[in-house]
Amino acid sequence: MLSDRPYMRGDYPREKTSALTWLLSAIIGGFLLQIVFGSSWLSGGGGRIEQALGLTVSSLQQGRVWTLLTHAVLHSPGFIFHVIGNGLALYFLGRELIPILGTRRFLGVFAAATILGGLAWAATHWSLGAGQHLGSTAAVEALFVVFACFYPNQPMTFLLFFVVPVTIKPKHVVFALAAFAATVLFVYEIPGSPLPFDMSISSSAHLAGILTGLVYFRFVHAARWFNPEDRAEPVSHHWLKRSRKPEALLAAAEPELVPPPPSRADLRAEVDRILDKINSEGFAALTADEKRRLADARDLLSRQ
């Protein structure tokens, strides 16, 4: 791991509060506000915070477009496992994905899935005009899809009903989530039929979150234009190579000068810059030269 490397144990500056901590704090704070402002879970009335930040068809019709994003920090107060499940999943996914994606791309996937999930839910319920959409499940499922794209066959063990241990691969979980969301969407949500046991599942938003994760990994994360520093150097035309032949021969005839090894201060400054880039953009954003310099610094500092 990156944190196990020798140059990561020194006196390098570290981020005081991570974006994941702020995101989880917002979700926990939103749930506490729901309780304070009189949720049905506590006193059976109120729900003013849901009216202000929750997503409804009428809120969009009234121009409150911010609810497409703010609904993610609110959860069903009558079902506490809604916020607990999303919070735990977001915590574990964030720990795995932020070092790979970087903070900005991680938050970008979360925000995009939240907004697109809200739009999908609103489009499904526009003619009905009733109901309210709360929760960050669409964003969590989008992040899980990205995780499954990186580690499709990594075994995961969890407790079914908090009792029975079950081991399954991430790609199979994605298939199950997509099949379940599509079934609920076409059988219950679009026709407006109530779900069994009075459940409330926004399958349209969940399905949009799954698609957001797939689209991000396939067309954004893997695209070379997304990280300009990884682009290959342009290849010169043949006529340009011929016109530069004398200069090339002259350069080849000159003796190659080996640059002196960098000082310890310069080396640490360069490592600091690369680590700051990893912290803000993720390890995948490093160029091949930066990765080589980081490995060289590791070997050099480990020998000192």
N, C-alpha and C positions, 0 to 999 in steps of 0.2 A: 504494500500500500504506500501511497505517497507520504503519509504521515510517519512512516517507519524509516524514511530515508534520513541520513545524518544531518543534512543541511536544513531539514524541517524541524529539528529539535533546538535550534538556536534561538536568538533573540529577535526573530523576524516579527513584524507587526501582524496581528491577526484581527479579523473582523470581530467587533465587539458583540453584535447581535446579528445573527444570520437572517436572511429573508424568510427561511422556513419558520424560524421562531416568530417573526412578525406575522406571518400568514396564520400559523396556528393560534397565536394570541388573538388575532382578529376574529377567528371562528369561535374561540372560547368566549371572548368578550361579547360577541353578538348573541351567543346563546344565553349568557348571563343577563344581558339587557332584555331579552325576551321574558325572562323570569321576573326581573325587576319591574318591567312595564306591564305586568299582569297577564302572563300567558295562561292558557287553559290548563297547563300542567300543574300550575300552582294554585290559581284562584278561580279558574273557570271563566274568565272574562278578559276584556282588554284586547291585547294583541296589537297595541298601537305601533310597536316597532316593526311588526310584520307589514302593517299598512304603509309605513313609510319606506321600507327597504325591500319588502317582498315583491316578487314578480307576479303581476296579474295582467290580464288582457286590458282591463280598464286603465291600469297605470301607464301602459304604453300608449293607449288612445289619448290619454291626458298629457302625453309628452314627457313622462318621467322615465327617460331612457336609461338613467343610471341604475334602475332596478335590474337591468340585464346583467349587471356585474355584482351589485350589492346583495342580491338574493343568495349568493354563495356563502356569506358569513352567517346566514340564519338557517336553522334546522327545525324539524318538527319537535315542538316542546312536549308533545304527548308520547313521544317515542325516543327516549334518551339514547338508545343504541344507534340512532341515526347520526348524531353528532360524534359519539364515541367511535363508531366504526370508521367514519370519514376521517376523523382526526388521527387515529392510529395508522390508517392506510396512508394518509398524506405524510405522516412522520417517517415511516419506513421507506416510502417511495422517494421522498426528498433526500434522505441520506444516501440512497443509491444513485439517484439521477443527477443531483446538483453537481457532483464532481465530474460527471460526463458532459452534461449539457451546459453547465454554467448557470449562474443565478438568473440572468436576463432571459435566457431561453426557457428555463424551467418556469418562471413566472409568466412568460409569454404563452406557453402551452396551457397553463392553468387559466389565464384570462381568456384566451381564444375559445377553449372548450366551454368555459362558463357562459360566454356571450352567445356562441353558436347553439349551445344546449338550450339557453333561454329563448332564442329565436325559434328553434324547432318546436319547443313546447308551446310558445305563443301561436305559432302557425297552426298547430294541431288543435288548439282550444279556441281559436279566434271566433269561429261560428258559435261555439257553445257559450263563450263569454263568462264562464264560471270557473272557480277553482283558483288555486294559488300555488306557485312553484317556489320551493325553498330548498336550499342545500347545495353542497359542492360535489355531489356524486358524479355528475357529468365530467368535471375536471379530474376527479380522482380516477375515473375509468380511462380517461384519455392518457393520463400519466402512466397508468398500469399497462396500457397498450404499448406505449413507448418502451417501458421496461421489458415487456414480453418480446418486443422486436429485438432488443439487445440480448436478452437471455431467454430464448424460446423454450429451451429444454432443461433449464435449471430446476431441479426438484424443489417444491415448496411444501412444507408441512404445516397444517393448521388444524384447529379443533372444530369439528362440525358440531354445531349446537353447544360449543364450549365443552364438549365431552369426548367425542370420538375423533382420534387423530386421523387425518386424511392427507396423503401425499399426492400432489398433482403438478403438472408442468404448466408454466405461465401461458403457453399458447393454447392449451386446452381450456384454461380459465377464460381466455378471451373469446374462444368459440362459444362457450357456454353462456357468457354474458351477452354476446350478440344475439344468440338464438333466443334467449329468454326475453331480451328487450324487444326483439322483433315480434315475438308471439304476443306479448302483452300489448304492444302498440296496435296490432291489427285486430286482435280479438276483443280487447277491452277499451283502450284509450280512444282510438278513433271513433268507434261506435258510441262512446260515452257510457258504456256499461260499467257498473260497480264491480270492483275486484272482490274475490272471496275474503272473508274475515275482515272486511272493512279496511283492507290495505289501500295505501295511496302510493303508487309508483309512477314516476314521470318517465316512462320508458322512451318517449320521444327525445327527451333531453339526454338520457343515458346513451341512446343509440347515436345521437349527434356527437357526444363526447368520444365514443369509440371510433367513429369515423375521423374525428379531429386528430386523434393520436396516430391513426394510420396515415393520414395525409401528411402530417408533420414529418413522420419518420421517412416516408417514401419520397416526398417531393421537396422537403425543406431541409431536414437534417442531412440527408445523403447527397444533396445537391451541391456541386462545387461552387456555384455562385454565392451560396450562403456564407461561405468563409473565403473572402477574397485572397487572404494570405496563403491559402493552400493551392491557388491556381498555379499551373505550370508556366514556366517562362515561355513566351511566344517563340516559335521557331522561325528563324530568318529564311527569306526566300533564297533560292540558289544563286540568283544574280548578286544578291547582297553578300553572300559568302565569298563569291569570286572577287568582288570589288574590295574586300577586306583581307584578301589573301596575303599581301605583303606585310600588313601589320600583324597578322596572325603568325607568319613565319618569324618575324622579328621578335615577337613576344616569346615564341617557343625557343629561340636561340638564346635568350637571356637566361642567366641562372635563376633558379627558383629560390627566393628568399624565404626562409622559415621565420615567421613572426615570433617574437619573444613570448614566453608564457605570460598570461595575465597575472597581475598582482592579486593578492588575496582580497583586497578591498574592491578592485574592479570585478572580480569573480562574484563576490557576494552581492554587489550592486546589480549585476546582470541576473543572478538567481532571484533576487528580490523582484525585479521587473517581470520575470517569467512567472513567478508564483502569484504575483498580483493579477496577471492575465488569466491564470488558471482559476483564481478565486472569482473573477468577474465573468469569464466566458466559458470556463470548463477546459478540461485537458484536451478535448478533441479540437479546440481552436488553435492549438500550438502548431507551428510550422515544423517541417522535418528538421530544419536547422536548429530551432529552439529545443526540440526534443533531444537532439544530439548534444547540444550544449548543456542541457540539464543532466544528461547521463554522464558527460565528462566531468561536470562539477561534483556529481555524486562520487565518482571514482577518486577525484583529486582530494576532496575534503575527507573522504574515508581513510586515505593514506596519511593525512596530516594529524 
